């Protein structure tokens, strides 16, 4: 089935291929310069810190929609054992984890999505093998530290959790910025709150898994025009899911492949959002460097916001 004409028009408008060189594998992370980091540092005024990750355990966000993407499996394989030295001396306990890299608070690498045989910047999709992603893997990302901007769309709409299937448009994001009194600048990392994470934290994983409000095709130009460095949401699908444009998850394709902009999912934004609403400050220093999984198409992250 041919790609929708609207999808192709958006792709042509937002394509960043070659912008940072023909061999680039980092995409819009290149927009995080010293000025962007300094803007973030300037937002750290009180020293308050917020951990934006969810627990890493077998009660994670996956309920079987995607084969192989199972929740983390934790195993303790050594309990108070003598490893070296005197048996009456120090003993050690060790454990391990079997982890699907997108089954937690994570970043999607630019290698996570392809279409038309291409990854970001025209790198070939077949550069991903069973050994991992030879191009655009998450291990190529050294640091992610910049100014974070929370767009609390749920609070803007006056709801606890945005109704499933609600598309975020550029106009909606502009209205949220205006209400909060913030402007998004090049190199910022945007966090979008739908309120869905509250369902996960309350133990209703099925309701959480089907809460698919988020960015739509009508928001892609907004992220490109604002030169956003990366974007994350508090739900498992990231985007409004309607299989628009005859492309499954078209916003993934446009963000990751055309723009070179990484996406994050399963971020816990509720505590941060409550504090931002209380003091009226929706910007902060954000440190969100992923685990450097060599060849990974995604990786766990423990994002920390500092206000």
N, C-alpha and C positions, 0 to 999 in steps of 0.2 A: 504494500500500500504506500503510495507516495506521501512524502512529508507535506504537512499543511503549509500553504503559502505564507500565512502569518508567522509561523515558526521560522521559516527560512528568511523572511524579512527581518525579524528580530535578530536572528543569528548574524546576518550581515551587518547590522547596526552595532552589535556589542562585541564583535570578534576582536580580540586583542592579540591575535597571532603576530609574532614578529616585533611586538612593541618593546620587548626587553631582549631582543635578539632571537635568532632562529633556533638556538639550542636551549632556550630558557625552559626550566622545569618548575619554577616557583610561581609564575603567574602574578596575581595581584598582591601577593605578599611583598613584591618589590616596591609597593607603594608605602610600606612601613619604613620611613626614613627617620633620621634623628629628630626631626621636628615633630613627627607623629608620636614618637616615644616621649619627648619632652612634654607634649600636650597631655599625655597620659600621666606622667609624673606630677604635673601641676594639679591634677585632679585629686591626688592622694593628700587630702587636707586633714583628716581626722585620725587616720591609722586604722579605721575599721576594715576588717577583711571578711570576705565572703567566699566560701567554697561552693563552686557551681556544679559539682559532680553528684551523681547518684551512687548509692552503694554498689559495690562490685561483688555480686553473689548470685546464687542460682535462682533468685526471685527477680531477675532482671527483666528488661522490657520486651523480650522476644516471646511470642506465643505460637510460633510455628509457621508464620506466613512465608518466610524465606528459608528453604531447606538448607541445612548446614549452619545457619546463623542461630546457634543455641546460646543459652545464657551461660555465664561463667561457671565452671566446675572447679571447686576448691578442694584440695586434698592435702592433709597433713601426713607426710611420709616418715617423719622422724620425730619422736617425742622423748625429750629428756634423755638423749642417748650420749654415750661417751664417743666423741669423735677422735680426739687425740688426748694423750696424757693420762694422768691418774684418774681411775674410775671414781675416786672420792672428790675429784675436783669439779671443774665447770662442765656442765652438760648442755646439749643443744637441741633445739627443736627446729625443724625445717618443713616448709610446705611448698606446694606448686599450684599453678592454675592453668586450666585449659580454657582458652579465651578466644571467642570469635571477636575480631577487632572492632566490629560495628555494633556489638551487643552490650554497649555501655555508653557512658559519656565519651564522645569521640569526635574526631575530625575525619571527614572523608578526604582522602588524598585526591589529587588531580587525576590519578590513574583509576579512580573508582568508577568512572563513567566514560563511555565512548559511544560514538555513533558514526556511521559512514566509514568505519575502519580507522577512525582517528581518535587519539587522545588530545589533550591540550596542546596547542601550538603546532599541530600537525604531526606529532609523534605517532608512530603506528600502533594501533591497538594490539597487534600481535607481538609487541614487545613485552606483553604480560604473559608469563608462562607459569607452570607449576612451581617454578623457583621464585616467583614473585614478579614485581613490576621493575623492569630494567629502566624504564623512563617514568618520571613523575611520581615515584614512590614517596611515601610519607617520610622515609629516612633522609630524604634530601632537605627536609625542613629543619633548620638549625635552631631558630628561636622564633617565637611569636609573642612579642610584647609591644603593646601599643595602647592608644586610648580606646576604651570600650564605650559604646553608646547603647544604653538599653532603650528600646522602643517597646513600651508596655502597651501593646495593642489591645489586650484584654481590658485593662483598666480604662483606656481611652473609650472603648465601646461600652463600658459600664457593666461588664460581666465577669464572673469568676473564671469561667472557661469558655472560650469562643466555640461556637457551634461547629461541629464537624462539617467539612465541605465549604467553609468560608474562605473565599480567595482574597489574599492580600494584594492590593493594587498599589501603584505608585501614589495615587491620590490619597489612599488610606495611610500610607507611611508618611506622606507630607503632613496630613492632618494630625497624626500622632506627634510628629516633631513639633508642630506649632503649639499644640496643647501643652507639651512638656517644656517648651521654650529652649529646644536644642537644635543645633544644625550639625549635619554629618559632613565631615571634612575628609579629604583624601588621606588614605592610610588608616582610617578608623576601622574598628571591628564592631559590627552591628549585632546586637543580641535581640531577638524577637520573642516577646512573651505572648503565648496563647493561653496560659494558665493550665495547660493539659498535664503538666508534671504533678499537679496536686492529686490527680486521679491515680497516678502511679504510686506516689508516696502513701496514698490511702489504701493501697493494696489492690486496686481495681485495674489489673493489667490489661484486660480485654478492652475496657473503655478507653484506656490510655492508647492502646495500639490502633484504635479506630478514630482517634481525634486528629484529623488530617487538615485542620485549618493551617494556612501558611502561604508563602509566596506563590503567586500565579504568573502566567506569562505576562500579565499586565503590570508586573513589578520589576521585570528583568532590566528594562531600560533605566529604572530608578537607581539600581545598584551600580550600573555601568556609569551613569552620568555623575554619580557622587564619588566615584573611584573608591568604593568600599574595598578594604583589604581582605576581609573574610566575614562570614555571617554564620550565626548559629541560632537554633531554636530549641524550645523546651518540649518538643514532641518527637516521635520516632520516625516520621516520614519526611520531615522537613517541609515539604511543599503541599499545597492544595492539590489533591489527587483527583483528576478527572480524565486522565489519559488524553489530554489535549494534544492536538497537532499530530495525531497518529504516532506519537512517540511516548512510550511509557516514561513517566517522570521527566517531562520536558524541561522543567526548571533545572534539574540536575544536569541535563545535557548542556544547557545554555551557560549555566554558571561554571561548571567544571571544565567542559570541553572548549567552549567558545571564549569565555571571559578569563578562564584560569583562576576562578575564585573558589577557594575551599569552603565547604559547608560543615557545620557541626550539628549534631543531634543529641537528644536526651540530656540537655543541660538543665540544671535545677536553678531556675531564676526567681523563685518565689520570695525567698528571704531578701535577696538584693532588691527586688522590685518594691517590697514593703518599705525598705529603708529609703529608697529613692523617692517614693511617694511622700514619705514623712518629711524629708528635708528639701525636696524639690530639686535635687541634683541627680541627673540621670547619666552622668559621665564619670569615668573612673579609670584608674590604671588597671589594665588587664594583662595578666601573664597566663598564657595558654599554649605552651610548647608541647607538642605531642611526644609520646614515647617514640624514639627514633628507630622504628621497626624497619630494618633493611628490606626494601622491596615490598613493603606493605601498601595495600590500597586504602588503608585507614589505620587509626591507632587510638588507644585510650588517651585521655587527657584529664588532668585535674585542674580546671581553670580556677584562678584566684583573682577576684576583683578587690581592689584596694581603693577606699574612698578617703 
